[in-house]
Amino acid sequence: MKLNKEYDRWDDFGINLWELPIGDTVADLAESIWDITFDEDGVDWINWWIYERPALFEGDEVNKAYNEDGSEIPTETVDDLWNIVKKFRK
């Protein structure tokens, strides 16, 4: 994600933006928007896509999502995420 790359770039200079008040403000704003736009299932998918889908360590594969029948749910792009969460709009 472009935002994560920017945070990493600042981190290379020894500045962790997530530890500054701006990090909390951005996170709070995003979560507020999600909460008023999507029901709990939609917010869960967004959080999964941002925080749980990415590989924990560089070189590891990203986590995947599956339907009840075991088929993989496309989650590679923001468009894929939108295709999942749009049905959970309030």
Backbone hydrogen bonds in HBPLUS format (Angstrom, degrees):
<---DONOR---> <-ACCEPTOR-->    atom                        ^
c    i                          cat <-CA-CA->   ^        H-A-AA   ^      H-
h    n   atom  resd res      DA  || num        DHA   H-A  angle D-A-AA Bond
n    s   type  num  typ     dist DA aas  dist angle  dist       angle   num
A0005-LYS N   A0001-MET O   3.07 MM   4  6.39 155.5  2.13 152.8 159.9     1
A0006-GLU N   A0002-LYS O   3.06 MM   4  6.37 148.7  2.16 144.9 153.3     2
A0007-TYR N   A0003-LEU O   2.94 MM   4  6.30 158.7  1.98 152.9 158.8     3
A0008-ASP N   A0004-ASN O   2.86 MM   4  6.11 156.7  1.92 148.5 155.2     4
A0009-ARG N   A0005-LYS O   2.90 MM   4  6.12 146.6  2.01 140.4 149.5     5
A0010-TRP N   A0006-GLU O   3.07 MM   4  6.41 159.1  2.12 152.2 156.1     6
A0011-ASP N   A0007-TYR O   2.93 MM   4  6.14 149.6  2.02 143.9 153.5     7
A0012-ASP N   A0008-ASP O   3.01 MM   4  6.31 136.7  2.20 142.8 152.9     8
A0012-ASP N   A0009-ARG O   3.21 MM   3  5.23 130.8  2.47  93.8 106.2     9
A0013-PHE N   A0010-TRP O   2.93 MM   3  5.31 145.4  2.05 106.8 117.3    10
A0015-ILE N   A0010-TRP O   3.16 MM   5  5.42 160.0  2.20 137.8 134.4    11
A0014-GLY N   A0011-ASP O   2.87 MM   3  4.90 159.2  1.92 107.7 112.6    12
A0019-GLU N   A0016-ASN O   3.00 MM   3  5.61 150.6  2.09 114.8 123.2    13
A0020-LEU N   A0017-LEU O   3.09 MM   3  5.19 153.0  2.17 102.6 111.0    14
A0023-GLY N   A0020-LEU O   2.99 MM   3  5.61 137.3  2.18 117.8 127.5    15
A0025-THR N   A0021-PRO O   2.97 MM   4  6.19 157.3  2.02 151.6 158.7    16
A0026-VAL N   A0022-ILE O   2.94 MM   4  6.09 164.2  1.96 151.8 154.7    17
A0027-ALA N   A0023-GLY O   3.07 MM   4  6.22 165.3  2.09 147.2 151.5    18
A0028-ASP N   A0024-ASP O   2.84 MM   4  5.96 163.6  1.87 150.2 155.1    19
A0029-LEU N   A0025-THR O   2.94 MM   4  6.06 160.4  1.98 148.6 154.0    20
A0030-ALA N   A0026-VAL O   2.97 MM   4  6.14 167.7  1.99 152.5 155.9    21
A0031-GLU N   A0027-ALA O   2.94 MM   4  6.10 167.2  1.95 152.5 156.3    22
A0032-SER N   A0028-ASP O   2.94 MM   4  6.08 151.4  2.02 144.2 152.1    23
A0033-ILE N   A0029-LEU O   3.02 MM   4  6.29 157.3  2.07 151.4 157.1    24
A0034-TRP N   A0030-ALA O   2.94 MM   4  6.24 163.0  1.97 154.4 159.2    25
A0035-ASP N   A0031-GLU O   2.92 MM   4  6.06 160.7  1.96 146.4 151.8    26
A0036-ILE N   A0032-SER O   3.14 MM   4  6.37 147.5  2.25 144.4 151.5    27
A0037-THR N   A0033-ILE O   3.06 MM   4  6.06 129.5  2.32 141.6 154.9    28
A0037-THR N   A0034-TRP O   3.17 MM   3  5.09 135.9  2.38  95.5 108.0    29
A0038-PHE N   A0034-TRP O   2.80 MM   4  5.66 165.1  1.83 160.2 161.2    30
A0090-LYS N   A0037-THR O   2.88 MM  53  5.72 160.6  1.92 137.9 140.1    31
A0039-ASP N   A0088-PHE O   2.83 MM  49  5.65 157.8  1.88 162.3 168.7    32
A0043-VAL N   A0039-ASP O   3.08 MM   4  6.41 161.7  2.11 158.6 164.0    33
A0044-ASP N   A0040-GLU O   2.91 MM   4  6.10 154.6  1.97 146.5 154.0    34
A0045-TRP N   A0041-ASP O   3.03 MM   4  6.31 154.2  2.10 146.2 152.3    35
A0046-ILE N   A0042-GLY O   3.03 MM   4  6.34 159.8  2.07 149.5 154.8    36
A0047-ASN N   A0043-VAL O   2.93 MM   4  6.16 169.3  1.94 155.6 158.2    37
A0048-TRP N   A0044-ASP O   2.86 MM   4  6.05 156.2  1.92 147.4 154.6    38
A0049-TRP N   A0045-TRP O   2.86 MM   4  6.05 163.8  1.89 152.5 156.6    39
A0050-ILE N   A0046-ILE O   3.01 MM   4  6.24 155.6  2.07 152.3 158.4    40
A0051-TYR N   A0047-ASN O   2.82 MM   4  5.74 168.0  1.84 153.2 157.4    41
A0052-GLU N   A0048-TRP O   2.83 MM   4  4.73 140.3  1.99 121.1 133.5    42
A0053-ARG N   A0048-TRP O   2.75 MM   5  5.92 145.9  1.87 167.0 163.0    43
A0063-ASN N   A0053-ARG O   2.74 MM  10  4.63 156.6  1.80 147.2 149.4    44
A0060-ASP N   A0057-PHE O   2.98 MM   3  5.59 163.0  2.01 137.6 141.9    45
A0073-ILE N   A0065-ALA O   2.79 MM   8  5.37 170.8  1.80 138.6 139.6    46
A0067-ASN N   A0071-SER O   2.80 MM   4  5.41 163.7  1.83 159.7 162.4    47
A0070-GLY N   A0067-ASN O   2.98 MM   3  5.25 161.6  2.02 112.2 116.5    48
A0080-ASP N   A0077-THR O   3.09 MM   3  5.05 119.4  2.48  92.3 106.8    49
A0081-LEU N   A0077-THR O   3.05 MM   4  6.48 156.8  2.11 146.9 152.8    50
A0082-TRP N   A0078-VAL O   2.84 MM   4  6.14 159.0  1.88 150.8 156.7    51
A0083-ASN N   A0079-ASP O   2.95 MM   4  6.21 154.2  2.02 145.8 152.3    52
A0084-ILE N   A0080-ASP O   3.23 MM   4  6.58 133.5  2.45 139.5 151.3    53
A0084-ILE N   A0081-LEU O   2.97 MM   3  5.15 134.2  2.18 101.2 114.3    54
A0085-VAL N   A0081-LEU O   2.93 MM   4  6.25 166.7  1.94 162.9 164.5    55
A0086-LYS N   A0082-TRP O   2.95 MM   4  5.63 153.7  2.02 154.1 156.0    56
A0088-PHE N   A0085-VAL O   2.81 MM   3  5.23 159.7  1.85 117.8 124.7    57
